[in-house]
Structure formats: structure tokens, C-alpha cells
Amino acid sequence: MTGLQLTNGAPGARILGFGSYRPRRRVTNHELAETMDTNDEWIQARVGIAERRWAGPDESLLEMSAAAGGKALAASGLDASEVDLVLLASASLPRPIPGLAPEIAHRLGAQRPGAFDLNAGCAGWCYALSAAADAIRSGSARNALVIGGERLTDYTDLTDRSTAVIFADGAGAAVLGPSDTPAIGPVVWGSDGDQSSAIAIPEGEKAMSMAGQAVYRWATTRLTATLLTAMERAGVGPEDIDVFAPHQANLRIIELMAKRLKLPESTVIARDIVRSGNTSSASVPLALAALLESGEARSGDLALILGYGAGLTFAGQVVVLP
């Protein structure tokens, strides 16, 4: 395991375990082609998605997020009573108040933890991961549960091929704890609010709109520098990265970023989007959990992660996998 270098001498935080929940229903491109003007070749050529998961009536955001959180707790070896901070990152909350994080914490058996929801679009889980790691480093929390959960189909026009072929549902989670050796690098985050309308649910409407070409140009021209800075602040270079797991928005963006970063051929590149679609804030933890479950990634690997999306927000950092 390669250690990360933190220049401020702060104590460390690390990921102890991942958990995930994927809805039961698989929706293929061929199924979508039956109800809209699209086809498998068109979808795979543009975004790389072959199928996605859509939640059923009994798979609420609360149910999916709690399931993922419970699996992460089991993987971490901690009891829920040892968790004193619970964060839920989501861009598809079913209500303004109350937040879901306190309810999730109660359902899992956490004892009066700090708990709140966070919406930073598709960058949400990476934002929440960094906030939780900082809370552990500062002593505000000892162990934290960080969940990214989405039911994007609640806010998607399922007859609109520009969005319905892309967005999907699911939840991914990680448990964080203290570490003598830093294992979560400094976050490089920010926003370009001048383009905040590029991905939005306009006021008074219920369905998401997205300027796909504008987002593609922004992601492919602005975010490579974010990843390079994240590696620099962590004290590592592209040659040290074992796993590259950016937000699963578009397979073409992922492949172009990997090429521009000049990652070695041995680097495992997350391509969970092919089978899961774009699950917004859930996509990075879902992808990492899948790679660990399959054995493509291993404990101690260095992973370069990146979340980006509505806002336009972004957050990149290097982490050591549990």
C-alpha cells in the first residue's frame, strides 16, 4: 500500500468498508427502443450504456440507502452504535424536510449521530466523503457513514431519449474511521456556477433537463487539471494509481480522461456505467464496491476518484481502498 502525503501533519482517516444496493429491474437499450426513437447502437456509441437499473415501488431512496449503509457497516466490522456521523448525498430527495439521513441512521441502529443530507449533484458523494474525513481528522467524529443514494427516475421524463437512456437508480456507501496513516487525500473541489443551468430541474417542473454537449465539453476540458492537482496534493503521480474511478456519467468521458492523465496500462478503470447507467452521487461508491467485489481492485490499492455534475460542481481526491 502506498501511503499518501499530507503536508499539514493532520491525523488520518480511512475507508473501512463499502456497501451497495442495485435495484432489481434491469432496463436494456432494446427495451427503451420499444417506447422511444433510439436503439442500442446509438446509446452505446454516445454514452456507453448497455443497461441500467430502475427502482420499483418498494425500492424507495430510504430503503436503498439504508441497505447500502448496512452492507458498508458489515464490511467495516463496526457496529452501528459506533457511528457518530451519517451523511446522505443525493440529488433526488423525495421531500425538502425532514432529511433522510437521521431516519437512515435510526433504522440502522446508530445512537443519536450527527446526520444530514447533502446535495452537490453528481459530485455529492465525493463532497460528503471529504466532509466526513475532515470531521474525523478534526476530532468532531470518530466513525462516519457516507452514503450516495439516488432515485433519478422520479425526476426523469422516461419518454425523453436525451435523459431517459442515461439516468438510473441505486445507492453506494462507505464507512470511514481514524487511521494512523493518512489514507484519504486532500480534496480538490470547486464549482462553475456560471453554467449551473446545464443540468437542472427548472423551477415549477418535475423532470430534469441537461445540456449534454455543454457538460461534455466542460468535463473533458476542465477536470483533468483537477485530477492532476489531487494527485499532487496527495504526493503521488499517475504511475502510482491502481484504480481510476470517476463519476459514471459517460464512458467516452471516462476513457478520454484516462488517456489525458497518461495512466499506466495496469490501472483498473471503472466502467460501471455500462451496466448501471448514470446514478449521480451513487456512481463512485457503486463502481468502487463492484471492483472490490469482483477482485479487479484489491485492499490497499490507490484509487483516484472524481465526482462532477449539477452546479456545476466537482471534487477529486486519492484514497486507499479498504
C-alpha positions, -999 to +999 in steps of 0.1 A: +000+000+000+014+034-010+009+060+018-005+094+010+014+125+020-005+152+039+016+183+042-003+198+071+006+170+095-031+162+103-041+128+117-055+105+091-089+090+081-095+059+060-123+039+044-131+008+063-157-008+040-181-004+011-217-014+006-241-011-024-276-016-035-287-020-071-325-021-079-338-054-092-351-042-125-327-042-154-337-020-183-318-027-216-314-004-245-336-027-265-364-022-241-361+016-243-361+013-281-397-001-279-410+032-265-388+059-279-368+068-310-335+052-301-316+020-304-288+001-287-261+012-312-270+049-308-269+047-270-237+027-267-219+049-293-227+081-274-226+073-237-215+036-235-245+023-216-259-012-223-284-013-195-294+005-163-313-002-131-347+014-123-361+012-088-395-004-082-423+010-060-409-008-029-373+004-035-375+039-021-345+062-016-347+054+021-348+016+016-319+016-010-297+039+011-302+021+043-295-012+026-262+001+011-253+016+045-260-017+063-237-036+039-210-010+044-212-014+082-210-051+078-179-048+056-163-024+080-166-046+111-182-018+131-215-018+149-239+009+140-236+022+176-200+031+169-210+055+141-214+091+152-218+108+118-242+099+089-242+118+056-265+111+027-255+127-006-285+128-030-299+150-058-332+132-058-346+136-023-383+129-021-390+159+002-374+191+014-377+182+052-371+163+072-338+149+059-334+112+052-300+109+069-314+109+105-341+083+095-314+061+079-292+064+110-321+054+132-331+025+110-295+011+111-292+015+149-269+044+152-272+062+186-280+098+180-253+106+155-248+138+137-268+133+105-276+154+074-284+153+037-261+170+011-269+179-025-239+186-047-253+169-078-233+140-091-203+152-070-223+147-038-207+115-025-172+129-031-182+161-012-196+140+016-166+117+018-143+147+022-165+164+048-166+132+068-129+126+066-123+162+078-147+156+107-127+126+117-094+144+113-106+173+134-120+151+162-156+160+155-164+124+147-147+091+152-165+069+126-188+081+098-212+065+073-212+082+039-240+072+015-247+083-021-283+074-030-305+082-060-339+076-075-333+097-105-362+080-124-385+101-101-372+132-118-367+119-154-390+121-183-389+084-193-400+093-228-372+117-234-343+099-250-318+126-241-322+118-204-341+085-200-313+065-217-288+079-192-301+082-157-307+054-132-312+044-096-291+029-068-271+035-036-235+031-026-219+037+008-187+037+027-178+037+064-149+059+075-127+057+106-095+071+120-061+060+108-025+064+119-015+066+083-034+090+060-055+071+036-079+098+022-060+125+004-069+162+003-099+170-018-097+194-048-132+207-052-150+237-067-178+248-089-186+267-121-219+283-112-220+303-144-231+270-160-255+259-133-284+257-158-266+229-178-281+202-155-313+213-138-349+207-128-363+241-137-385+257-111-420+245-113-411+215-134-406+178-123-382+165-149-345+170-153-330+188-183-294+185-194-273+203-220-254+172-228-228+187-252-221+216-228-215+192-200-193+170-221-171+199-232-168+212-196-159+177-182-133+170-209-116+204-209-117+215-173-114+185-150-082+168-160-064+196-141-085+189-110-073+152-110-036+162-116-038+186-086-055+159-064-026+136-071+000+163-065-016+172-031-017+135-022+020+132-030+015+106-058+017+105-096-002+088-124+022+059-122+011+052-086-026+050-094-041+014-093-077+023-098-093+052-117-130+057-106-146+089-119-183+096-119-200+072-142-216+098-165-204+089-199-180+061-209-164+084-236-155+110-210-140+083-187-118+069-214-107+104-226-098+114-190-077+083-185-058+089-217-051+125-209-038+116-174-014+091-190-023+064-165-003+032-169-019+002-187-021-016-154-045+009-140-080-005-135-106+019-149-141+018-135-167+013-163-197+005-141-218+029-163-221+001-189-244-020-166-256+007-142-262+039-161-256+073-145-266+070-108-253+105-099-240+107-064-242+069-060-220+062-091-185+064-075-192+042-044-212+018-066-182+015-090-156+010-063-178-016-045-182-035-077-144-035-084-136-048-049-163-075-051-150-087-085-114-087-074-104-062-101-094-039-072-078-050-040-074-038-005-045-013-003-049-001-039-047+036-046-078+049-062-082+083-080-118+094-077-138+122-092-173+134-089-188+161-111-223+173-121-251+197-115-240+230-101-216+226-120-197+210-091-166+188-090-144+171-064-114+149-069-090+131-045-069+100-040-080+073-015-066+040-003-092+011-008-101-010+023 
